[in-house]
Amino acid sequence: MGQTRSVRAFAEAASADDDDRPPARPKDVTPDQLRFIPQGATRWFNPSVLLGSLLRVGLTEVFGSFLDKRELQANIEAHADLSCAGRRELWFDYTADTGDGFNATYSIASLLARPGLTVAHDDDDLPPGPLRLPRGDVLVLGGDEVYPSATAANYENRLAGPYRAALPWTEWPHPRLFALPGNHDWYDGLTGFLRMFGQGHWLGGWQTSQRRSYFALRLPHRWWLWGMDIQADQYIDEPQLDFFRQVVDDHGKPGDKLILATPSPTWVKACGKPTANRNLAYVERKLLRPNDIELRLNLAGDYHHYSRYTRGSGPSARHKITAGGGGAFLHPTHDLPDRLDLTVDVEAAAHGQANQQGYELVERYPEAGQSWRLAWRSALLPLRHPWFVTVGAVFNVLLLWTNQFGIRSLGRDPQQLQTFETSARDSGWADLTWGMVRNPLSSVMLIVLAASLIGLAEAPARLHDRHVRRWIVRAGLGLVHLVAQAAAVVGVALLSIQVAEPVPTRIGFTLSVTVLVALLGGVVSALLMGTYFALTNTVRALRVHGNEAFSAARLNSHKNFLRLHIDPKGRLTVYALGVDRVPRRAAAKSWKPNPNATDDPEDDPEKPWLVPQGPPLRVELVDRIILG
């Protein structure tokens, strides 16, 4: 029912966006008034979401090439966008990993939509007092526009609806919108993405301006902004390369400066997978250098934090920025490598030729110590993801019922140990543990659990070329986790048996033990899983499971986005802006209709529909760089 309603709202919203008058403002924060359904942040450890994600990832791995629509896009006419090239100056915005929970997504959207943004800072090189930064004339969405999957309902409820509420209308000249697909947008083969961004529709007051899943935008003073679609870090397709070659041939000039946006920070991923950066290295080696185009700035999302790696100093430095703080859960920064040594030519490296470039980690948000402390919140996994408790509950009950045959077989007196009740009442730690190993069914379950936990375990990135050591580390972590979970199963069973001891009847005792094992076992198993993620992510020698730890913690803090400015002298300034806190309660309790906005035709139609019920959002300057 909810999805049907969402799809209908999607169609209604599209017609309203194409209308010649502002949409009606909501009178309260309800789906009927908003014309979309505000969503909570994705609970990645809910069994249904977990299973769906695993299936989508599996299908993408197996059928990714069949789902790849980039080859088909060659039939869609596309050219470089030159509309901004003649301006004296230009402001434009960048954000990524949007379309998750309403609170975070709408918070960032409402800040991007403001005509002017007041920013607190402690930069001694800037005038005292808050900065005033105007809204960008262009907005770039850097990937993963919706979570957890690219359905029409998710695009409407998690992206289009919140952005329409943030900026319902604009007068000419309208701000432009460009977008890149991330892996979550690729789960349907780009169908929803191209429908949303490739057909000239509106996202609130922003007008979409591309035909394919990649684009080239010429900026003032010989700057370029390219958005490249690298599907799941695969090779760049030939039609896309032909498009950018044609852009260079038709409009490029030696000495042009490039901002290159990709969906994923392959420069960081190259630490554990050296070939991850091969696409960017190939583009730079084959396309940019021969035409004397200088790559000055890389932008990416996918990691939901802010970080900057820099090579060189001053206005001529080269920077690689990750800014994935548009709405999804926070990712850690304390596990980032302090230095990146990136291979420029993979083929030359294979022949032993030295061709690496070094980049230093200069800035991150949140700072490392705070990120380390936040990682421990993953231990609260059963509170953050209550439905995950059912996984541990089922596992504990299954082991209880298979284990009973093992502990019954330990008795010397067949008459004493022939039922679950009698065997359980007389069992201790050793009986429960040994019985679990003796029984074939419970042994098979333990083997399956061991294989799953070893498969889940990660090894540090520094062991990427040490295959034996990597598997030793993974096996060690998996087996330690297995021992902890097995010990918890025995402990929970023993405690449940002792608590149910006073129950006089056989059926009552059996039901009591089963219910107690399900309740206690589910919670304890989830606590152990969360604690495992926290430990492995915070121990300096490991620093793994960052994605799992922080998705378990489900943190909505430390959002970020970029505001960039090309001034009349051709200098590019990048303002990295952070938002420490966004509202946390349900949408109806966190937001209210904007009291300064009405349906009066004389009122400003650009005013957002909703404002916070509590304190206003505070924006601070996280980082600032200037490129000449």
C-alpha atoms as one frame of an Amber mdcrd trajectory, in Angstrom:
protein
   0.000   0.000   0.000   2.776   2.452   0.954   4.741   1.807  -2.221   1.678
   2.252  -4.454   0.994   5.544  -2.791   4.616   6.614  -3.239   4.616   5.849
  -6.964   1.394   7.824  -7.384   2.969  10.709  -5.481   5.977  10.490  -7.786
   3.767  11.057 -10.830   1.866  13.897  -9.176   5.081  15.574  -8.086   6.533
  15.365 -11.595   3.518  17.114 -13.064   3.680  19.777 -10.346   7.371  20.421
 -11.066   6.633  20.957 -14.758   3.759  23.314 -13.973   4.043  27.092 -14.386
   3.150  27.908 -10.815   4.648  27.055  -7.418   3.303  23.896  -5.747   0.950
  24.317  -2.809   2.678  24.521   0.538   1.899  21.916   3.207  -0.087  22.922
   6.236   1.398  20.173   8.403   4.096  17.508   8.252   2.013  14.611   6.959
   2.392  12.579   3.756  -0.930  13.902   2.436   0.286  17.478   2.729   3.902
  16.881   1.738   2.926  14.570  -1.162   5.676  12.157  -0.223   6.365   9.880
   2.738   9.315  10.967   4.937  11.550   7.974   5.574  13.720   7.022   8.519
  17.403   6.333   8.078  18.020   2.917   6.547  18.502   0.178   9.120  21.165
  -1.793   7.299  21.138  -4.681   9.800  17.435  -5.378   9.492  17.191  -8.913
   8.063  15.073  -7.821   5.085  17.480  -5.019   4.173  20.481  -7.282   4.689
  19.022 -10.002   2.487  17.945  -7.529  -0.181  21.375  -5.880  -0.227  23.139
  -9.239  -0.500  20.899 -10.269  -3.382  21.419  -6.988  -5.227  25.183  -7.102
  -4.749  25.239 -10.716  -5.906  23.152  -9.962  -8.985  25.358  -6.966  -9.784
  28.489  -9.098  -9.491  27.074 -11.858 -11.688  25.014  -9.867 -14.182  26.690
  -6.469 -13.940  27.797  -6.431 -17.567  24.267  -7.348 -18.698  22.770  -4.520
 -16.630  25.291  -1.979 -17.939  23.339   0.616 -19.948  26.338   2.826 -20.669
  26.861   1.255 -24.101  23.240   1.981 -24.985  23.654   5.623 -23.986  25.859
   6.132 -27.024  22.612   6.453 -29.010  21.548   9.426 -26.869  22.907  12.669
 -28.254  25.032  14.507 -25.691  27.450  17.403 -25.791  29.549  19.426 -23.407
  27.555  22.058 -21.529  29.105  25.451 -22.299  26.444  27.653 -20.699  28.628
  28.767 -17.770  31.855  29.327 -19.693  31.403  33.046 -20.359  30.656  34.146
 -16.794  33.025  36.328 -14.809  32.544  34.161 -11.731  30.533  31.138 -10.665
  29.341  29.537  -7.444  28.487  25.839  -7.493  27.767  23.145  -4.921  28.675
  19.490  -4.477  27.154  16.835  -2.249  26.976  13.045  -2.403  25.320  10.050
  -0.752  21.922  11.686  -0.406  18.474  10.150  -0.274  18.587   8.248   3.013
  16.736   9.337   6.153  14.580  12.439   5.851  16.205  14.386   8.699  19.715
  14.321   7.268  18.713  14.536   3.605  16.358  17.460   4.123  18.826  19.248
   6.409  21.504  19.283   3.706  18.986  20.040   0.948  17.611  23.020   2.890
  21.111  24.408   3.386  21.944  23.984  -0.292  18.689  25.770  -1.139  19.214
  28.895   0.946  19.891  32.026  -1.124  22.711  32.831   1.269  24.436  30.649
   3.832  25.928  31.953   7.080  28.995  29.921   8.041  30.907  29.999  11.320
  34.690  29.683  11.084  37.956  30.067  12.982  40.165  30.628   9.938  42.660
  33.387  10.708  43.077  34.118   7.001  39.441  35.165   6.710  37.815  38.335
   8.052  36.388  37.956  11.561  32.735  37.075  11.830  30.664  34.550   9.934
  31.067  33.983   6.207  28.199  34.708   3.843  28.216  32.317   0.890  25.580
  32.605  -1.880  23.736  29.600  -3.263  25.403  27.749  -6.104  24.164  28.258
  -9.648  24.964  24.589 -10.238  24.438  21.612  -7.936  26.340  18.359  -8.462
  25.113  15.152  -6.821  28.153  12.892  -6.622  26.576   9.415  -6.420  24.248
   7.138  -4.437  21.251   9.401  -4.733  18.952   6.901  -2.955  19.227   4.100
  -0.398  18.994   1.190  -0.138  17.856   0.541  -3.725  16.955   2.595  -6.776
  13.182   2.153  -6.872  10.709   4.794  -8.028   9.300   4.968  -4.493  12.748
   5.536  -2.982  13.646   8.228  -5.508  10.428  10.023  -4.675  10.322   9.613
  -0.883  14.035   9.799  -0.114  15.278  12.315  -2.700  12.775  14.191  -4.847
  10.314  14.876  -2.030  12.855  16.274   0.474  14.586  18.389  -2.190  11.258
  19.740  -3.417  10.370  20.662   0.162  13.726  22.425   0.554  13.510  24.431
  -2.675   9.984  24.155  -4.094  10.375  26.776  -6.814  12.905  29.091  -8.463
  12.631  32.017 -10.783  14.753  32.299 -13.913  17.721  31.799 -14.159  17.121
  28.455 -12.506  19.949  26.643 -10.726  21.149  23.642 -12.729  21.590  20.078
 -11.547  24.024  17.361 -12.621  24.302  13.914 -11.067  26.483  10.817 -11.087
  25.194   7.313 -10.324  26.691   5.359  -7.434  26.494   1.635  -6.855  23.031
   1.913  -5.268  21.752   3.771  -8.348  23.164   0.954 -10.460  21.135  -1.806
  -8.783  18.343  -1.381 -11.343  20.732  -0.880 -14.244  20.326   2.950 -14.161
  16.655   2.878 -15.169  15.498   5.069 -12.293  18.564   7.299 -12.445  18.165
   8.136 -16.148  14.445   8.714 -15.676  15.136  11.120 -12.817  18.159  12.998
 -14.160  18.373  12.375 -17.906  15.019  13.637 -19.193  15.064  17.343 -18.363
  12.874  17.062 -15.252  13.094  19.128 -12.077  14.329  18.221  -8.635  12.444
  20.838  -6.681  13.723  24.173  -7.996  16.828  22.650  -9.619  16.598  21.816
 -13.327  18.314  18.629 -14.470  20.708  19.274 -17.331  22.210  16.036 -18.650
  21.241  13.273 -21.051  23.577  10.471 -19.998  24.979   9.182 -16.718  28.107
  11.324 -17.225  28.631  14.942 -18.234  31.119  17.692 -19.066  30.501  21.254
 -17.906  32.726  24.102 -19.031  33.281  26.642 -16.269  34.652  30.204 -16.385
  38.345  30.982 -16.838  39.239  27.707 -18.550  38.075  25.462 -15.735  36.186
  22.248 -16.505  33.973  19.996 -14.397  33.687  16.435 -15.641  31.479  13.788
 -14.092  32.552  10.236 -14.982  30.403   7.161 -14.453  32.611   4.285 -13.304
  30.104   1.495 -12.754  31.128  -0.466  -9.629  34.787   0.509 -10.269  34.740
  -1.361 -13.573  36.461  -0.217 -16.741  35.240   2.984 -18.349  33.085   2.127
 -21.343  34.261   3.128 -24.802  31.270   5.422 -25.621  32.029   7.424 -22.484
  35.703   7.714 -23.425  34.648   8.792 -26.928  32.415  11.459 -25.394  35.246
  12.979 -23.364  37.680  12.683 -26.276  35.203  14.627 -28.384  34.860  17.238
 -25.625  38.639  17.714 -25.602  38.904  17.793 -29.385  36.092  20.315 -29.809
  36.553  22.585 -26.815  39.712  21.752 -24.896  42.815  23.889 -24.988  46.307
  23.264 -23.595  46.492  24.616 -20.060  42.839  24.000 -19.219  42.213  23.015
 -15.566  39.968  20.127 -14.619  37.769  19.175 -11.670  36.993  15.469 -12.041
  34.062  13.971 -10.118  33.650  10.211  -9.803  31.240   8.160  -7.671  33.969
   6.534  -5.572  37.276   7.682  -3.977  39.375   5.099  -5.773  42.527   6.782
  -4.483  41.704   5.587  -0.958  40.490   2.170  -2.097  43.794   1.667  -3.913
  45.426   1.012  -0.518  43.808  -2.421  -0.363  43.296  -2.887  -4.084  46.023
  -1.296  -6.230  43.956  -1.653  -9.410  41.089   0.428  -7.960  42.636   3.659
  -9.268  43.308   2.300 -12.738  40.409   4.167 -14.381  41.546   7.577 -13.185
  45.159   6.767 -13.993  44.138   5.668 -17.489  42.125   8.835 -18.148  44.945
  11.026 -16.950  47.600   9.144 -18.915  45.681   8.700 -22.177  43.409  11.720
 -22.340  44.571  14.566 -20.112  48.357  14.611 -20.404  48.530  14.310 -24.213
  46.228  17.337 -24.439  47.989  19.282 -21.668  44.880  19.403 -19.476  45.773
  19.697 -15.810  43.811  17.617 -13.296  43.711  19.867 -10.239  40.911  18.468
  -8.100  39.235  15.087  -7.681  35.809  14.876  -6.013  34.012  11.743  -4.834
  31.476  10.468  -2.364  30.766   6.846  -1.369  32.605   7.294   1.959  30.248
   9.285   4.154  32.720  11.714   5.667  35.019  14.527   4.555  38.698  13.973
   3.835  41.334  15.689   1.712  44.591  14.293   0.373  47.040  16.784  -1.124
  50.129  16.612  -3.297  52.266  19.735  -3.381  51.475  23.076  -1.774  50.055
  26.461  -2.582  47.720  27.347  -5.456  49.355  24.759  -7.745  48.747  21.793
  -5.398  46.592  18.864  -6.431  43.814  17.703  -4.135  41.661  14.608  -3.799
  38.517  15.235  -1.750  35.945  12.805  -0.439  32.719  14.557   0.560  29.970
  11.985   1.015  28.046  13.702   3.784  24.774  14.402   1.979  22.492  12.263
   4.115  23.695   8.687   4.666  25.122   7.329   7.916  28.556   8.591   8.977
  31.704   6.714   7.993  34.885   6.688  10.131  37.929   8.864   9.517  40.323
   7.434  12.127  41.080   4.450   9.881  42.173   6.531   6.878  45.815   6.056
   5.802  48.042   9.059   6.475  49.651   8.765   3.049  48.652   7.456  -0.357
  51.152   6.253  -2.933  49.153   6.046  -6.133  50.295   4.146  -9.187  50.239
   6.361 -12.266  50.667   3.559 -14.810  49.527   0.059 -13.834  51.207  -1.522
 -16.867  54.544   0.136 -16.141  54.296  -0.888 -12.490  53.819  -4.492 -13.568
  57.200  -4.270 -15.321  58.896  -2.915 -12.228  59.000   0.745 -13.281  58.600
   3.255 -10.456  55.724   5.629 -11.246  53.945   6.539  -8.029  52.660   9.842
  -6.743  52.424  10.554  -3.040  49.472  12.323  -1.390  49.285  13.329   2.271
  46.154  13.342   4.405  45.682  17.012   5.273  42.143  17.297   6.645  39.298
  15.070   7.839  35.886  15.561   9.387  35.091  14.403  11.989  38.582  14.464
  13.451  40.267  11.131  14.148  39.813  11.053  17.927  36.122  11.812  17.712
  35.664   9.219  14.981  37.410   6.617  17.168  35.055   7.338  20.059  31.991
   7.201  17.824  33.010   3.742  16.589  32.134   2.290  20.015  28.486   3.109
  19.459  28.337   0.102  17.146  28.249  -2.006  20.330  24.673  -0.750  20.687
  23.671  -2.640  17.559  20.510  -4.238  19.078  19.222  -0.769  20.017  20.049
   0.775  16.648  18.680  -2.177  14.663  16.105  -3.994  16.823  15.039  -6.431
  14.111  18.568  -7.804  13.860  17.917  -9.426  17.230  15.710 -11.953  15.426
  18.759 -13.371  13.610  20.495 -14.224  16.885  17.223 -15.424  18.394  16.645
 -17.940  15.607  20.250 -19.109  15.738  20.186 -19.611  19.524  16.896 -21.509
  19.451  18.094 -23.776  16.646  21.276 -24.566  18.539  19.270 -25.186  21.719
  17.036 -27.721  20.000  19.849 -29.467  18.147  22.068 -29.432  21.223  19.497
 -31.276  23.330  20.225 -34.511  21.505  23.913 -34.076  22.247  23.481 -33.500
  25.969  20.937 -36.333  26.286  23.501 -38.742  24.873  25.957 -37.834  27.651
  23.875 -39.360  30.436  24.919 -42.613  32.088  21.420 -43.421  33.177  19.178
 -43.692  30.110  16.072 -43.313  32.274  17.376 -39.986  33.681  18.411 -38.307
  30.434  15.758 -39.264  27.901  13.842 -35.950  27.652  14.890 -32.367  27.055
  13.560 -31.373  30.465  15.547 -33.939  32.446  18.704 -33.528  30.393  18.566
 -29.730  30.564  17.947 -29.583  34.324  21.029 -31.698  34.998  23.354 -30.009
  32.456  26.189 -27.635  33.224  28.734 -25.668  31.195  30.697 -28.736  30.161
  27.574 -30.699  29.206  26.129 -27.937  27.068  29.446 -27.261  25.355  30.353
 -30.893  24.720  26.816 -31.762  23.667  26.874 -29.028  21.036  29.977 -30.616
  19.460  28.731 -34.223  19.729  25.491 -33.683  17.877  25.842 -33.697  14.046
  23.157 -31.047  13.464  24.605 -28.537  15.907  28.110 -29.301  14.613  27.010
 -28.500  11.071  25.459 -25.243  12.303  28.714 -24.291  14.011  30.663 -25.036
  10.837  28.277 -22.859   8.812  28.590 -20.101  11.405  32.391 -20.377  11.344
  32.472 -20.108   7.542  30.129 -17.104   7.661  32.171 -15.263  10.280  35.443
 -15.943   8.474  33.850 -14.721   5.255  32.649 -11.610   7.069  36.063 -10.865
   8.612  38.382  -8.345   6.980  42.156  -8.068   6.944  44.036  -4.738   7.066
  44.632  -3.084   3.695  48.411  -3.344   4.138  48.088  -7.125   3.658  46.474
  -6.821   0.223  49.417  -8.580  -1.489  50.073 -11.031   1.356  47.440 -13.600
   0.534  48.445 -16.184   3.129  48.710 -13.640   5.936  45.445 -12.024   4.901
  43.588 -15.318   5.196  45.316 -16.143   8.461  44.091 -12.821   9.899  40.579
 -13.377   8.568  40.464 -16.921   9.895  41.786 -15.780  13.266  39.203 -13.015
  13.595  36.414 -15.303  12.436  37.322 -18.071  14.865  37.675 -15.680  17.813
  34.249 -14.297  16.949  32.926 -17.865  16.673  34.228 -18.807  20.129  32.611
 -15.693  21.621  29.261 -16.423  19.962  29.369 -20.132  20.931  30.235 -19.279
  24.529  27.326 -16.839  24.560  24.996 -19.537  23.245  26.024 -21.888  26.048
  25.819 -19.149  28.672  22.386 -18.000  27.530  21.095 -21.576  27.483  22.452
 -22.274  30.959  20.981 -19.066  32.364  17.625 -19.732  30.700  17.513 -23.252
  32.155  18.252 -21.936  35.642  15.607 -19.206  35.375  13.013 -21.741  34.155
  13.955 -24.274  36.869  10.873 -23.565  39.061   8.440 -24.315  36.215   6.900
 -27.681  37.222   5.512 -29.087  33.978   7.559 -30.471  31.114   5.805 -28.404
  28.446   5.942 -25.232  30.529   9.630 -25.720  31.233  10.429 -26.355  27.581
   8.466 -23.319  26.368   9.998 -21.095  29.053  13.538 -22.092  28.145  12.850
 -21.589  24.433  11.377 -18.123  24.921  14.182 -17.059  27.265  16.851 -18.341
  24.885  15.224 -16.470  21.994  15.010 -13.184  23.894  18.360 -13.273  25.675
  20.223 -14.985  22.858  19.069 -12.508  20.246  20.193  -9.520  22.298  23.511
 -11.036  23.416  24.375 -12.223  19.902  23.713  -8.744  18.489  25.736  -7.126
  21.290  28.666  -9.420  20.503  28.433  -8.623  16.800  28.429  -4.887  17.466
  31.296  -5.188  19.955  33.287  -7.208  17.420  32.851  -4.411  14.852  33.836
  -1.770  17.416  36.960  -3.646  18.539  38.221  -4.481  15.068  37.675  -0.915
  13.920  39.389   0.768  16.867  42.403  -1.511  17.479  45.275   0.248  15.722
  46.787  -2.965  14.332  43.535  -3.784  12.520  41.323  -0.775  11.732  38.906
  -2.850   9.652  35.110  -3.117   9.406  34.632   0.648   9.227  31.544   0.320
   7.041  29.969  -2.366   9.236  30.808  -0.618  12.511  29.352   2.731  11.494
  26.325   1.313   9.701  25.660  -0.594  12.928  26.071   2.646  14.917  23.666
   4.385  12.489  25.056   7.846  13.189  23.282  10.835  11.710  25.892  13.416
  12.699  28.719  15.232  10.893  27.072  15.866   7.534  29.033  17.847   4.963
  28.919  19.378   1.495  31.093  21.634  -0.654  30.520  25.159  -1.924  32.968
  26.142  -4.665  33.681  29.546  -6.167  35.546  30.596  -9.297  36.280  34.296
  -8.853  36.804  36.938 -11.578  40.566  36.267 -11.466  40.062  32.592 -12.212
  40.948  31.296  -8.737  38.975  28.342  -7.428  38.097  28.341  -3.725  36.631
  25.228  -2.153  34.684  25.687   1.076  34.093  22.380   2.874  31.099  22.911
   5.153  30.140  20.684   8.067  26.939  20.229  10.070  27.648  18.525  13.384
  24.047  17.772  14.257  20.744  17.363  12.464  17.319  16.631  14.014  16.975
  13.053  15.242  13.297  12.501  16.040  10.557  11.567  13.584   9.866  14.146
  10.865   6.607  15.375  12.421   8.424  15.992  15.734  11.559  17.549  14.253
  10.108  19.900  11.616   7.175  22.247  11.256   5.674  24.231   8.375   7.636
  27.386   7.665   5.778  30.151   9.522   7.261  32.762   7.171   5.928  31.098
   4.025   2.346  31.232   2.788   0.411  30.572  -0.400   0.151  34.312  -0.990
   1.282  35.010  -4.600   3.326  37.918  -3.266   5.290  35.631  -0.962   8.687
  34.282  -1.981   7.996  30.894  -3.651  11.568  29.772  -2.973  11.113  29.575
   0.784  11.445  26.047   2.174   8.349  24.224   3.265   9.724  23.135   6.629
  11.942  24.567   9.351  13.360  22.887  12.489  11.215  22.800  15.599  14.356
  23.121  17.701  17.516  25.194  17.241  18.418  26.189  13.690  21.021  24.184
  11.805  24.578  25.364  12.434  27.062  25.306   9.572  30.803  25.536  10.153
  33.806  25.810   7.883  35.664  22.496   7.993  38.308  23.161   5.353  39.198
  25.739   2.725  41.572  25.510  -0.211  42.451  27.911  -3.031  43.610  26.756
  -6.444  45.107  29.133  -8.989
